[in-house]
């Protein structure tokens, strides 16, 4: 069911912005390349755009490598005060200017979605914009 929903969103994006299946496949190929370098990744085979496009179709235009697998992953960040960072001699502290979390909701194709709303809130809260960001974490489903 979720792949049908994501495929519908992909088709709407393609229609609205002219995005191509090859561009979506490029994201999967890039992600597979990164996974190929991680011995703990769920998938470690680097795929080309052509291989992604030639994979079994799940829900047009999404092929199997374009779909999120059923699997668990994890990430962690240890956040401390500036005082504690000095006490434990953190050499390269990283500042967190904003963190926004939301769940999805039903919205029309021309209305902002979860990522749009979160990004706008984070930019407002942090006082920075896309050009100021060097790292972003975003759920990839």
N, CA, C and O atoms as CSV, one atom per row, in Angstrom:
chain,resi,resn,atom,element,x,y,z
A,1,UNK,N,N,0.811,-1.184,0.000
A,1,UNK,CA,C,0.000,0.000,0.000
A,1,UNK,C,C,0.865,1.262,0.000
A,1,UNK,O,O,0.573,2.216,-0.722
A,2,UNK,N,N,1.938,1.269,0.816
A,2,UNK,CA,C,2.753,2.478,0.890
A,2,UNK,C,C,3.423,2.788,-0.446
A,2,UNK,O,O,3.544,3.952,-0.827
A,3,UNK,N,N,3.855,1.754,-1.152
A,3,UNK,CA,C,4.509,2.015,-2.434
A,3,UNK,C,C,3.536,2.634,-3.429
A,3,UNK,O,O,3.941,3.449,-4.258
A,4,UNK,N,N,2.252,2.258,-3.360
A,4,UNK,CA,C,1.244,2.903,-4.210
A,4,UNK,C,C,1.130,4.390,-3.878
A,4,UNK,O,O,1.030,5.232,-4.770
A,5,UNK,N,N,1.148,4.697,-2.589
A,5,UNK,CA,C,1.053,6.100,-2.153
A,5,UNK,C,C,2.295,6.870,-2.610
A,5,UNK,O,O,2.183,7.979,-3.133
A,6,UNK,N,N,3.482,6.278,-2.412
A,6,UNK,CA,C,4.720,6.946,-2.815
A,6,UNK,C,C,4.794,7.084,-4.334
A,6,UNK,O,O,5.276,8.095,-4.845
A,7,UNK,N,N,4.318,6.074,-5.052
A,7,UNK,CA,C,4.318,6.142,-6.517
A,7,UNK,C,C,3.391,7.254,-6.994
A,7,UNK,O,O,3.717,7.971,-7.940
A,8,UNK,N,N,2.247,7.400,-6.349
A,8,UNK,CA,C,1.324,8.475,-6.707
A,8,UNK,C,C,1.997,9.835,-6.487
A,8,UNK,O,O,1.875,10.737,-7.316
A,9,UNK,N,N,2.702,9.971,-5.368
A,9,UNK,CA,C,3.417,11.218,-5.087
A,9,UNK,C,C,4.526,11.443,-6.116
A,9,UNK,O,O,4.750,12.572,-6.551
A,10,UNK,N,N,5.214,10.375,-6.502
A,10,UNK,CA,C,6.275,10.498,-7.505
A,10,UNK,C,C,5.700,10.939,-8.849
A,10,UNK,O,O,6.266,11.804,-9.517
A,11,UNK,N,N,4.580,10.344,-9.241
A,11,UNK,CA,C,3.956,10.733,-10.517
A,11,UNK,C,C,3.494,12.188,-10.485
A,11,UNK,O,O,3.636,12.909,-11.473
A,12,UNK,N,N,2.946,12.616,-9.357
A,12,UNK,CA,C,2.522,14.013,-9.226
A,12,UNK,C,C,3.731,14.944,-9.324
A,12,UNK,O,O,3.659,15.995,-9.960
A,13,UNK,N,N,4.837,14.556,-8.696
A,13,UNK,CA,C,6.066,15.361,-8.769
A,13,UNK,C,C,6.568,15.419,-10.206
A,13,UNK,O,O,6.999,16.474,-10.672
A,14,UNK,N,N,6.513,14.295,-10.905
A,14,UNK,CA,C,6.962,14.238,-12.297
A,14,UNK,C,C,6.121,15.168,-13.171
A,14,UNK,O,O,6.643,15.884,-14.025
A,15,UNK,N,N,4.822,15.140,-12.939
A,15,UNK,CA,C,3.929,15.981,-13.734
A,15,UNK,C,C,4.137,17.460,-13.431
A,15,UNK,O,O,4.163,18.299,-14.332
A,16,UNK,N,N,4.282,17.757,-12.152
A,16,UNK,CA,C,4.395,19.167,-11.751
A,16,UNK,C,C,5.750,19.781,-12.107
A,16,UNK,O,O,5.819,20.926,-12.553
A,17,UNK,N,N,6.832,19.013,-11.907
A,17,UNK,CA,C,8.171,19.582,-12.050
A,17,UNK,C,C,8.970,19.021,-13.225
A,17,UNK,O,O,10.080,19.482,-13.492
A,18,UNK,N,N,8.425,18.045,-13.920
A,18,UNK,CA,C,9.162,17.454,-15.034
A,18,UNK,C,C,10.229,16.471,-14.603
A,18,UNK,O,O,11.105,16.118,-15.392
A,19,UNK,N,N,10.164,16.023,-13.350
A,19,UNK,CA,C,11.115,15.038,-12.847
A,19,UNK,C,C,10.991,13.762,-13.671
A,19,UNK,O,O,9.899,13.400,-14.107
A,20,UNK,N,N,12.108,13.090,-13.880
A,20,UNK,CA,C,12.101,11.863,-14.677
A,20,UNK,C,C,12.366,10.640,-13.798
A,20,UNK,O,O,12.890,10.753,-12.690
A,21,UNK,N,N,11.994,9.477,-14.316
A,21,UNK,CA,C,12.297,8.229,-13.621
A,21,UNK,C,C,13.807,8.069,-13.482
A,21,UNK,O,O,14.283,7.515,-12.491
A,22,UNK,N,N,14.557,8.547,-14.462
A,22,UNK,CA,C,16.019,8.469,-14.397
A,22,UNK,C,C,16.558,9.281,-13.217
A,22,UNK,O,O,17.523,8.871,-12.573
A,23,UNK,N,N,15.942,10.419,-12.935
A,23,UNK,CA,C,16.383,11.217,-11.791
A,23,UNK,C,C,16.092,10.501,-10.480
A,23,UNK,O,O,16.931,10.503,-9.579
A,24,UNK,N,N,14.915,9.888,-10.359
A,24,UNK,CA,C,14.625,9.097,-9.166
A,24,UNK,C,C,15.612,7.932,-9.057
A,24,UNK,O,O,16.101,7.630,-7.969
A,25,UNK,N,N,15.903,7.279,-10.185
A,25,UNK,CA,C,16.852,6.163,-10.188
A,25,UNK,C,C,18.240,6.627,-9.770
A,25,UNK,O,O,18.982,5.876,-9.137
A,26,UNK,N,N,18.597,7.859,-10.119
A,26,UNK,CA,C,19.887,8.409,-9.719
A,26,UNK,C,C,20.028,8.496,-8.213
A,26,UNK,O,O,21.117,8.293,-7.675
A,27,UNK,N,N,18.937,8.797,-7.533
A,27,UNK,CA,C,18.966,8.848,-6.068
A,27,UNK,C,C,19.220,7.452,-5.518
A,27,UNK,O,O,20.039,7.275,-4.616
A,28,UNK,N,N,18.514,6.453,-6.064
A,28,UNK,CA,C,18.718,5.068,-5.611
A,28,UNK,C,C,20.143,4.603,-5.892
A,28,UNK,O,O,20.756,3.936,-5.058
A,29,UNK,N,N,20.673,4.954,-7.064
A,29,UNK,CA,C,22.039,4.556,-7.415
A,29,UNK,C,C,23.039,5.196,-6.449
A,29,UNK,O,O,23.963,4.531,-5.981
A,30,UNK,N,N,22.856,6.481,-6.153
A,30,UNK,CA,C,23.742,7.172,-5.208
A,30,UNK,C,C,23.674,6.517,-3.841
A,30,UNK,O,O,24.704,6.270,-3.213
A,31,UNK,N,N,22.454,6.232,-3.374
A,31,UNK,CA,C,22.302,5.610,-2.059
A,31,UNK,C,C,22.926,4.213,-2.027
A,31,UNK,O,O,23.526,3.826,-1.024
A,32,UNK,N,N,22.788,3.460,-3.116
A,32,UNK,CA,C,23.381,2.121,-3.143
A,32,UNK,C,C,24.904,2.205,-3.128
A,32,UNK,O,O,25.569,1.361,-2.526
A,33,UNK,N,N,25.452,3.213,-3.785
A,33,UNK,CA,C,26.906,3.405,-3.755
A,33,UNK,C,C,27.369,3.656,-2.324
A,33,UNK,O,O,28.352,3.067,-1.873
A,34,UNK,N,N,26.658,4.533,-1.608
A,34,UNK,CA,C,27.023,4.808,-0.216
A,34,UNK,C,C,26.891,3.555,0.632
A,34,UNK,O,O,27.754,3.288,1.467
A,35,UNK,N,N,25.828,2.778,0.437
A,35,UNK,CA,C,25.645,1.530,1.177
A,35,UNK,C,C,26.737,0.516,0.883
A,35,UNK,O,O,27.096,-0.286,1.745
A,36,UNK,N,N,27.269,0.553,-0.343
A,36,UNK,CA,C,28.314,-0.418,-0.709
A,36,UNK,C,C,29.591,-0.212,0.087
A,36,UNK,O,O,30.423,-1.115,0.166
A,37,UNK,N,N,29.753,0.948,0.670
A,37,UNK,CA,C,30.956,1.246,1.440
A,37,UNK,C,C,30.781,0.990,2.934
A,37,UNK,O,O,31.714,1.179,3.714
A,38,UNK,N,N,29.585,0.561,3.329
A,38,UNK,CA,C,29.295,0.342,4.741
A,38,UNK,C,C,29.107,-1.149,4.994
A,38,UNK,O,O,28.111,-1.717,4.547
A,39,UNK,N,N,30.032,-1.798,5.695
A,39,UNK,CA,C,29.915,-3.241,5.922
A,39,UNK,C,C,28.697,-3.628,6.752
A,39,UNK,O,O,28.355,-4.809,6.821
A,40,UNK,N,N,28.042,-2.671,7.376
A,40,UNK,CA,C,26.850,-2.972,8.175
A,40,UNK,C,C,25.560,-2.575,7.477
A,40,UNK,O,O,24.482,-2.696,8.060
A,41,UNK,N,N,25.648,-2.109,6.253
A,41,UNK,CA,C,24.447,-1.701,5.519
A,41,UNK,C,C,23.580,-2.904,5.188
A,41,UNK,O,O,24.086,-4.009,4.989
A,42,UNK,N,N,22.281,-2.688,5.131
A,42,UNK,CA,C,21.362,-3.762,4.773
A,42,UNK,C,C,21.612,-4.218,3.335
A,42,UNK,O,O,21.556,-5.413,3.041
A,43,UNK,N,N,21.885,-3.278,2.452
A,43,UNK,CA,C,22.196,-3.585,1.062
A,43,UNK,C,C,23.571,-3.023,0.746
A,43,UNK,O,O,23.825,-1.842,0.987
A,44,UNK,N,N,24.466,-3.850,0.209
A,44,UNK,CA,C,25.838,-3.411,-0.025
A,44,UNK,C,C,26.244,-3.500,-1.492
A,44,UNK,O,O,27.427,-3.387,-1.811
A,45,UNK,N,N,25.282,-3.701,-2.388
A,45,UNK,CA,C,25.598,-3.779,-3.808
A,45,UNK,C,C,25.393,-2.412,-4.453
A,45,UNK,O,O,24.299,-1.852,-4.392
A,46,UNK,N,N,26.441,-1.876,-5.069
A,46,UNK,CA,C,26.323,-0.608,-5.781
A,46,UNK,C,C,25.597,-0.856,-7.102
A,46,UNK,O,O,25.974,-1.739,-7.872
A,47,UNK,N,N,24.562,-0.073,-7.352
A,47,UNK,CA,C,23.776,-0.197,-8.575
A,47,UNK,C,C,23.941,1.042,-9.440
A,47,UNK,O,O,24.122,2.145,-8.923
A,48,UNK,N,N,23.879,0.868,-10.734
A,48,UNK,CA,C,23.882,1.999,-11.664
A,48,UNK,C,C,22.444,2.446,-11.895
A,48,UNK,O,O,21.499,1.738,-11.546
A,49,UNK,N,N,22.290,3.616,-12.479
A,49,UNK,CA,C,20.962,4.112,-12.837
A,49,UNK,C,C,20.266,3.098,-13.736
A,49,UNK,O,O,19.078,2.823,-13.566
A,50,UNK,N,N,21.000,2.549,-14.683
A,50,UNK,CA,C,20.422,1.583,-15.615
A,50,UNK,C,C,19.941,0.324,-14.891
A,50,UNK,O,O,18.884,-0.214,-15.218
A,51,UNK,N,N,20.709,-0.143,-13.915
A,51,UNK,CA,C,20.311,-1.328,-13.152
A,51,UNK,C,C,19.074,-1.048,-12.300
A,51,UNK,O,O,18.195,-1.901,-12.172
A,52,UNK,N,N,19.011,0.138,-11.727
A,52,UNK,CA,C,17.831,0.517,-10.941
A,52,UNK,C,C,16.592,0.515,-11.834
A,52,UNK,O,O,15.550,-0.022,-11.459
A,53,UNK,N,N,16.711,1.118,-13.013
A,53,UNK,CA,C,15.567,1.196,-13.929
A,53,UNK,C,C,15.166,-0.169,-14.480
A,53,UNK,O,O,13.995,-0.386,-14.788
A,54,UNK,N,N,16.122,-1.094,-14.607
A,54,UNK,CA,C,15.846,-2.429,-15.150
A,54,UNK,C,C,15.310,-3.397,-14.086
A,54,UNK,O,O,14.927,-4.519,-14.417
A,55,UNK,N,N,15.281,-2.984,-12.836
A,55,UNK,CA,C,14.792,-3.837,-11.754
A,55,UNK,C,C,13.272,-3.985,-11.842
A,55,UNK,O,O,12.608,-3.193,-12.511
A,56,UNK,N,N,12.723,-4.997,-11.169
A,56,UNK,CA,C,11.277,-5.207,-11.230
A,56,UNK,C,C,10.483,-3.967,-10.816
A,56,UNK,O,O,10.801,-3.311,-9.823
A,57,UNK,N,N,9.446,-3.662,-11.597
A,57,UNK,CA,C,8.572,-2.534,-11.298
A,57,UNK,C,C,7.672,-2.915,-10.126
A,57,UNK,O,O,7.054,-3.980,-10.128
A,58,UNK,N,N,7.604,-2.041,-9.128
A,58,UNK,CA,C,6.745,-2.274,-7.967
A,58,UNK,C,C,5.453,-1.488,-8.130
A,58,UNK,O,O,4.364,-2.057,-8.058
A,59,UNK,N,N,5.565,-0.197,-8.348
A,59,UNK,CA,C,4.422,0.692,-8.589
A,59,UNK,C,C,4.950,1.827,-9.447
A,59,UNK,O,O,5.774,2.619,-8.991
A,60,UNK,N,N,4.489,1.912,-10.665
A,60,UNK,CA,C,4.998,2.888,-11.642
A,60,UNK,C,C,5.118,4.270,-11.031
A,60,UNK,O,O,4.113,4.770,-10.525
A,61,UNK,N,N,6.268,4.923,-11.040
A,61,UNK,CA,C,7.512,4.614,-11.737
A,61,UNK,C,C,8.566,3.953,-10.853
A,61,UNK,O,O,9.739,3.908,-11.225
A,62,UNK,N,N,8.168,3.441,-9.695
A,62,UNK,CA,C,9.131,2.951,-8.709
A,62,UNK,C,C,9.499,1.490,-8.932
A,62,UNK,O,O,8.646,0.603,-8.909
A,63,UNK,N,N,10.786,1.264,-9.149
A,63,UNK,CA,C,11.300,-0.097,-9.230
A,63,UNK,C,C,11.739,-0.527,-7.832
A,63,UNK,O,O,11.784,0.291,-6.913
A,64,UNK,N,N,12.060,-1.800,-7.675
A,64,UNK,CA,C,12.384,-2.336,-6.350
A,64,UNK,C,C,13.459,-1.517,-5.615
A,64,UNK,O,O,13.257,-1.203,-4.441
A,65,UNK,N,N,14.595,-1.153,-6.246
A,65,UNK,CA,C,15.603,-0.396,-5.485
A,65,UNK,C,C,15.162,1.018,-5.100
A,65,UNK,O,O,15.797,1.656,-4.260
A,66,UNK,N,N,14.077,1.514,-5.712
A,66,UNK,CA,C,13.566,2.840,-5.362
A,66,UNK,C,C,12.650,2.792,-4.150
A,66,UNK,O,O,12.240,3.837,-3.644
A,67,UNK,N,N,12.324,1.598,-3.680
A,67,UNK,CA,C,11.375,1.419,-2.585
A,67,UNK,C,C,12.101,1.132,-1.274
A,67,UNK,O,O,13.148,0.485,-1.260
A,68,UNK,N,N,11.544,1.609,-0.203
A,68,UNK,CA,C,12.127,1.372,1.113
A,68,UNK,C,C,11.943,-0.080,1.506
A,68,UNK,O,O,10.842,-0.617,1.384
A,69,UNK,N,N,13.003,-0.726,1.978
A,69,UNK,CA,C,12.860,-2.107,2.436
A,69,UNK,C,C,12.241,-2.133,3.830
A,69,UNK,O,O,12.196,-1.123,4.533
A,70,UNK,N,N,11.776,-3.296,4.199
A,70,UNK,CA,C,11.316,-3.477,5.572
A,70,UNK,C,C,12.561,-3.850,6.376
A,70,UNK,O,O,13.062,-4.969,6.267
A,71,UNK,N,N,13.039,-2.947,7.151
A,71,UNK,CA,C,14.248,-3.176,7.922
A,71,UNK,C,C,14.429,-2.061,8.922
A,71,UNK,O,O,13.808,-1.004,8.816
A,72,UNK,N,N,15.267,-2.302,9.875
A,72,UNK,CA,C,15.522,-1.316,10.907
A,72,UNK,C,C,16.907,-0.720,10.717
A,72,UNK,O,O,17.826,-1.389,10.246
A,73,UNK,N,N,17.037,0.498,11.076
A,73,UNK,CA,C,18.321,1.176,11.067
A,73,UNK,C,C,18.408,2.006,12.328
A,73,UNK,O,O,17.462,2.067,13.113
A,74,UNK,N,N,19.530,2.631,12.513
A,74,UNK,CA,C,19.680,3.434,13.718
A,74,UNK,C,C,20.728,4.511,13.505
A,74,UNK,O,O,21.639,4.376,12.688
A,75,UNK,N,N,20.575,5.554,14.245
A,75,UNK,CA,C,21.562,6.624,14.296
A,75,UNK,C,C,21.501,7.188,15.709
A,75,UNK,O,O,20.487,7.052,16.394
A,76,UNK,N,N,22.559,7.806,16.131
A,76,UNK,CA,C,22.574,8.382,17.471
A,76,UNK,C,C,23.382,9.665,17.467
A,76,UNK,O,O,24.359,9.809,16.732
A,77,UNK,N,N,22.958,10.573,18.290
A,77,UNK,CA,C,23.708,11.799,18.517
A,77,UNK,C,C,23.748,12.027,20.023
A,77,UNK,O,O,22.731,11.912,20.707
A,78,UNK,N,N,24.911,12.345,20.519
A,78,UNK,CA,C,25.050,12.663,21.935
A,78,UNK,C,C,25.140,14.178,22.026
A,78,UNK,O,O,26.072,14.793,21.506
A,79,UNK,N,N,24.171,14.758,22.683
A,79,UNK,CA,C,24.081,16.214,22.748
A,79,UNK,C,C,24.393,16.646,24.174
A,79,UNK,O,O,23.796,16.159,25.134
A,80,UNK,N,N,25.333,17.564,24.290
A,80,UNK,CA,C,25.731,18.072,25.601
A,80,UNK,C,C,25.770,19.596,25.548
A,80,UNK,O,O,25.780,20.197,24.474
A,81,UNK,N,N,25.792,20.194,26.710
A,81,UNK,CA,C,25.907,21.649,26.799
A,81,UNK,C,C,27.308,22.090,26.377
A,81,UNK,O,O,28.236,21.283,26.314
A,82,UNK,N,N,27.442,23.370,26.092
A,82,UNK,CA,C,28.771,23.897,25.756
A,82,UNK,C,C,29.750,23.677,26.911
A,82,UNK,O,O,30.923,23.376,26.690
A,83,UNK,N,N,29.259,23.830,28.140
A,83,UNK,CA,C,30.112,23.624,29.317
A,83,UNK,C,C,30.620,22.183,29.359
A,83,UNK,O,O,31.809,21.951,29.580
A,84,UNK,N,N,29.726,21.216,29.150
A,84,UNK,CA,C,30.123,19.810,29.180
A,84,UNK,C,C,31.069,19.486,28.025
A,84,UNK,O,O,32.004,18.705,28.198
A,85,UNK,N,N,30.842,20.065,26.868
A,85,UNK,CA,C,31.725,19.836,25.723
A,85,UNK,C,C,33.150,20.284,26.053
A,85,UNK,O,O,34.117,19.619,25.681
A,86,UNK,N,N,33.272,21.416,26.754
A,86,UNK,CA,C,34.605,21.877,27.170
A,86,UNK,C,C,35.214,20.922,28.191
A,86,UNK,O,O,36.406,20.620,28.130
A,87,UNK,N,N,34.385,20.440,29.144
A,87,UNK,CA,C,34.871,19.527,30.191
A,87,UNK,C,C,35.415,18.228,29.592
A,87,UNK,O,O,36.424,17.708,30.068
A,88,UNK,N,N,34.770,17.708,28.576
A,88,UNK,CA,C,35.219,16.437,27.990
A,88,UNK,C,C,36.102,16.661,26.762
A,88,UNK,O,O,36.390,15.727,26.014
A,89,UNK,N,N,36.526,17.905,26.564
A,89,UNK,CA,C,37.507,18.277,25.536
A,89,UNK,C,C,37.063,17.908,24.110
A,89,UNK,O,O,37.833,17.344,23.332
A,90,UNK,N,N,35.816,18.238,23.792
A,90,UNK,CA,C,35.351,18.042,22.415
A,90,UNK,C,C,36.102,19.039,21.538
A,90,UNK,O,O,36.032,20.249,21.756
A,91,UNK,N,N,36.819,18.518,20.546
A,91,UNK,CA,C,37.657,19.371,19.706
A,91,UNK,C,C,36.894,20.080,18.594
A,91,UNK,O,O,37.223,21.213,18.243
A,92,UNK,N,N,35.894,19.434,18.046
A,92,UNK,CA,C,35.129,20.024,16.944
A,92,UNK,C,C,33.639,19.959,17.262
A,92,UNK,O,O,32.931,19.111,16.718
A,93,UNK,N,N,33.156,20.833,18.124
A,93,UNK,CA,C,31.736,20.774,18.476
A,93,UNK,C,C,30.859,21.145,17.275
A,93,UNK,O,O,31.247,21.932,16.412
A,94,UNK,N,N,29.693,20.562,17.256
A,94,UNK,CA,C,28.710,20.827,16.207
A,94,UNK,C,C,27.491,21.421,16.888
A,94,UNK,O,O,26.996,20.874,17.874
A,95,UNK,N,N,27.015,22.518,16.375
A,95,UNK,CA,C,25.836,23.150,16.954
A,95,UNK,C,C,24.570,22.645,16.300
A,95,UNK,O,O,24.515,22.484,15.081
A,96,UNK,N,N,23.552,22.395,17.103
A,96,UNK,CA,C,22.227,22.037,16.594
A,96,UNK,C,C,21.360,23.275,16.755
A,96,UNK,O,O,21.019,23.666,17.871
A,97,UNK,N,N,21.007,23.888,15.631
A,97,UNK,CA,C,20.229,25.116,15.677
A,97,UNK,C,C,18.727,24.858,15.665
A,97,UNK,O,O,17.944,25.709,16.089
A,98,UNK,N,N,18.324,23.688,15.182
A,98,UNK,CA,C,16.906,23.362,15.134
A,98,UNK,C,C,16.734,21.865,14.956
A,98,UNK,O,O,17.581,21.200,14.360
A,99,UNK,N,N,15.658,21.348,15.464
A,99,UNK,CA,C,15.262,19.962,15.234
A,99,UNK,C,C,13.744,19.945,15.169
A,99,UNK,O,O,13.074,20.373,16.110
A,100,UNK,N,N,13.204,19.458,14.072
A,100,UNK,CA,C,11.756,19.459,13.872
A,100,UNK,C,C,11.315,18.042,13.543
A,100,UNK,O,O,11.945,17.367,12.729
A,101,UNK,N,N,10.255,17.596,14.162
A,101,UNK,CA,C,9.717,16.259,13.925
A,101,UNK,C,C,8.211,16.359,13.782
A,101,UNK,O,O,7.540,16.991,14.598
A,102,UNK,N,N,7.687,15.735,12.747
A,102,UNK,CA,C,6.239,15.706,12.526
A,102,UNK,C,C,5.863,14.359,11.950
A,102,UNK,O,O,6.707,13.629,11.430
A,103,UNK,N,N,4.598,14.043,12.048
A,103,UNK,CA,C,4.039,12.886,11.366
A,103,UNK,C,C,3.275,13.390,10.149
A,103,UNK,O,O,2.877,14.554,10.092
A,104,UNK,N,N,3.073,12.509,9.181
A,104,UNK,CA,C,2.380,12.901,7.963
A,104,UNK,C,C,0.887,13.101,8.174
A,104,UNK,O,O,0.340,12.732,9.213
A,105,UNK,N,N,0.245,13.682,7.192
A,105,UNK,CA,C,-1.194,13.921,7.207
A,105,UNK,C,C,-1.680,13.953,5.766
A,105,UNK,O,O,-0.887,14.079,4.834
A,106,UNK,N,N,-2.965,13.839,5.599
A,106,UNK,CA,C,-3.540,13.926,4.252
A,106,UNK,C,C,-3.520,15.380,3.813
A,106,UNK,O,O,-3.983,16.271,4.526
A,107,UNK,N,N,-2.971,15.600,2.616
A,107,UNK,CA,C,-2.949,16.950,2.067
A,107,UNK,C,C,-3.078,16.838,0.559
A,107,UNK,O,O,-2.759,15.808,-0.035
A,108,UNK,N,N,-3.546,17.903,-0.042
A,108,UNK,CA,C,-3.716,17.927,-1.487
A,108,UNK,C,C,-2.380,17.982,-2.210
A,108,UNK,O,O,-1.361,18.320,-1.609
A,109,UNK,N,N,-2.380,17.653,-3.493
A,109,UNK,CA,C,-1.125,17.641,-4.257
A,109,UNK,C,C,-0.456,19.010,-4.363
A,109,UNK,O,O,0.753,19.087,-4.578
A,110,UNK,N,N,-1.221,20.085,-4.217
A,110,UNK,CA,C,-0.644,21.427,-4.306
A,110,UNK,C,C,-0.403,22.056,-2.942
A,110,UNK,O,O,-0.033,23.226,-2.853
A,111,UNK,N,N,-0.610,21.286,-1.880
A,111,UNK,CA,C,-0.379,21.771,-0.530
A,111,UNK,C,C,0.970,21.270,-0.026
A,111,UNK,O,O,1.413,20.192,-0.425
A,112,UNK,N,N,1.632,22.037,0.848
A,112,UNK,CA,C,2.929,21.577,1.370
A,112,UNK,C,C,2.780,20.293,2.167
A,112,UNK,O,O,1.803,20.101,2.891
A,113,UNK,N,N,3.766,19.420,2.022
A,113,UNK,CA,C,3.781,18.155,2.747
A,113,UNK,C,C,4.617,18.251,4.002
A,113,UNK,O,O,5.061,19.330,4.394
A,114,UNK,N,N,4.822,17.116,4.620
A,114,UNK,CA,C,5.541,17.050,5.889
A,114,UNK,C,C,6.945,17.643,5.787
A,114,UNK,O,O,7.340,18.460,6.618
A,115,UNK,N,N,7.702,17.228,4.761
A,115,UNK,CA,C,9.078,17.726,4.627
A,115,UNK,C,C,9.095,19.227,4.396
A,115,UNK,O,O,9.954,19.926,4.934
A,116,UNK,N,N,8.154,19.735,3.598
A,116,UNK,CA,C,8.091,21.180,3.336
A,116,UNK,C,C,7.827,21.964,4.622
A,116,UNK,O,O,8.483,22.969,4.896
A,117,UNK,N,N,6.868,21.494,5.397
A,117,UNK,CA,C,6.505,22.183,6.642
A,117,UNK,C,C,7.659,22.111,7.647
A,117,UNK,O,O,7.996,23.107,8.287
A,118,UNK,N,N,8.260,20.928,7.779
A,118,UNK,CA,C,9.395,20.788,8.706
A,118,UNK,C,C,10.556,21.693,8.299
A,118,UNK,O,O,11.156,22.359,9.142
A,119,UNK,N,N,10.866,21.713,7.012
A,119,UNK,CA,C,11.970,22.558,6.544
A,119,UNK,C,C,11.694,24.025,6.846
A,119,UNK,O,O,12.571,24.735,7.338
A,120,UNK,N,N,10.476,24.483,6.551
A,120,UNK,CA,C,10.134,25.888,6.811
A,120,UNK,C,C,10.256,26.206,8.297
A,120,UNK,O,O,10.776,27.258,8.669
A,121,UNK,N,N,9.775,25.297,9.146
A,121,UNK,CA,C,9.869,25.521,10.596
A,121,UNK,C,C,11.327,25.542,11.053
A,121,UNK,O,O,11.711,26.380,11.869
A,122,UNK,N,N,12.128,24.631,10.534
A,122,UNK,CA,C,13.542,24.579,10.935
A,122,UNK,C,C,14.291,25.823,10.470
A,122,UNK,O,O,15.100,26.375,11.215
A,123,UNK,N,N,14.025,26.266,9.244
A,123,UNK,CA,C,14.674,27.491,8.757
A,123,UNK,C,C,14.287,28.685,9.626
A,123,UNK,O,O,15.140,29.491,9.995
A,124,UNK,N,N,13.010,28.795,9.947
A,124,UNK,CA,C,12.528,29.903,10.778
A,124,UNK,C,C,13.149,29.852,12.169
A,124,UNK,O,O,13.634,30.860,12.683
A,125,UNK,N,N,13.128,28.670,12.765
A,125,UNK,CA,C,13.643,28.497,14.124
A,125,UNK,C,C,15.146,28.761,14.210
A,125,UNK,O,O,15.625,29.339,15.186
A,126,UNK,N,N,15.887,28.336,13.183
A,126,UNK,CA,C,17.342,28.425,13.233
A,126,UNK,C,C,17.892,29.734,12.690
A,126,UNK,O,O,19.014,30.124,13.013
A,127,UNK,N,N,17.103,30.409,11.866
A,127,UNK,CA,C,17.588,31.641,11.259
A,127,UNK,C,C,18.546,31.409,10.101
A,127,UNK,O,O,19.273,32.324,9.715
A,128,UNK,N,N,18.561,30.210,9.541
A,128,UNK,CA,C,19.410,29.910,8.381
A,128,UNK,C,C,18.534,29.403,7.243
A,128,UNK,O,O,17.352,29.114,7.427
A,129,UNK,N,N,19.142,29.302,6.057
A,129,UNK,CA,C,18.448,28.787,4.891
A,129,UNK,C,C,19.232,27.666,4.253
A,129,UNK,O,O,20.285,27.282,4.762
A,130,UNK,N,N,18.738,27.128,3.140
A,130,UNK,CA,C,19.387,25.984,2.493
A,130,UNK,C,C,20.854,26.213,2.148
A,130,UNK,O,O,21.654,25.283,2.246
A,131,UNK,N,N,21.224,27.410,1.754
A,131,UNK,CA,C,22.611,27.685,1.370
A,131,UNK,C,C,23.564,27.627,2.561
A,131,UNK,O,O,24.777,27.521,2.383
A,132,UNK,N,N,23.016,27.698,3.778
A,132,UNK,CA,C,23.845,27.700,4.989
A,132,UNK,C,C,24.084,26.303,5.558
A,132,UNK,O,O,24.818,26.154,6.535
A,133,UNK,N,N,23.478,25.286,4.965
A,133,UNK,CA,C,23.482,23.943,5.546
A,133,UNK,C,C,24.503,23.049,4.859
A,133,UNK,O,O,24.585,23.008,3.631
A,134,UNK,N,N,25.289,22.326,5.676
A,134,UNK,CA,C,26.253,21.384,5.110
A,134,UNK,C,C,25.832,19.935,5.330
A,134,UNK,O,O,26.310,19.051,4.618
A,135,UNK,N,N,24.945,19.661,6.299
A,135,UNK,CA,C,24.482,18.301,6.573
A,135,UNK,C,C,22.992,18.355,6.922
A,135,UNK,O,O,22.552,19.237,7.659
A,136,UNK,N,N,22.230,17.413,6.390
A,136,UNK,CA,C,20.823,17.296,6.752
A,136,UNK,C,C,20.477,15.825,6.874
A,136,UNK,O,O,20.978,15.002,6.107
A,137,UNK,N,N,19.630,15.489,7.823
A,137,UNK,CA,C,19.141,14.120,7.983
A,137,UNK,C,C,17.663,14.152,7.656
A,137,UNK,O,O,16.913,14.942,8.229
A,138,UNK,N,N,17.243,13.306,6.748
A,138,UNK,CA,C,15.846,13.247,6.351
A,138,UNK,C,C,15.462,11.795,6.117
A,138,UNK,O,O,16.170,11.075,5.414
A,139,UNK,N,N,14.363,11.360,6.690
A,139,UNK,CA,C,13.895,9.980,6.477
A,139,UNK,C,C,13.734,9.742,4.988
A,139,UNK,O,O,13.186,10.584,4.277
A,140,UNK,N,N,14.210,8.599,4.512
A,140,UNK,CA,C,14.311,8.393,3.063
A,140,UNK,C,C,13.205,7.566,2.434
A,140,UNK,O,O,13.329,7.187,1.270
A,141,UNK,N,N,12.123,7.269,3.154
A,141,UNK,CA,C,11.078,6.446,2.554
A,141,UNK,C,C,10.477,7.132,1.342
A,141,UNK,O,O,9.577,6.584,0.706
